[in-house]
């Protein structure tokens, strides 16, 4: 290999090892999310009885502004849902319960990034969010010849902190993708109790 080729190869390697960081400016994107509820007490009993599931699925719309290659501020709109249908059949009773849990959130976070190699970067994202939880239960039961119906709903909200860590990959100057894990502390409101969520994310971003 001649001297020119050696210099060119070294330059390309150094560029790759420096990673890839997007320039300052706006970006937007979408996340697919799935969350595991950290349940205990009465909510854990309801899960054990199969009245509710402990998983929420949904998505997020993210808008952010990058001030530096290592610092950005992001705002997000988030929605997740769980639906559980339970049937009861016994010699003395029959019926069903259809339980729906929906969460809607608005969040604001600071994203701190560290470029790695080959276009990857690691990040940590502390933030705060407002989450509204709506629970609806629709049911019908027959016990010893007597029938009854249930149609109840309740909505509660909570302001709570979040902490997310993850890994991004820049395809080019405009497109990037990422995976992340977020702990949403006491975000889910069921009755008078609040439960944390462990959320896993897969996202795509467009940088303007």
ABEGO torsion letter per residue (X at the ends): XBAAAAAAAAAAAAAAAAEBBBBBEBBBBBBBBBBBBBBBEAAAAAAAAGABBABBBEBBBBBBBBABAABBBBBBBBBBBBBBBBBBBBAABBEBBBBBBBBBBBBBBBBBBBBBBGGBBBBBBBBBBBBBBBBBBBBBBBBGGBBBBBBBBBBBBBBBBBBBBBBBBBABAABBBBBBBBBBBGABBBEABBBBBBBBBBBBBBBX
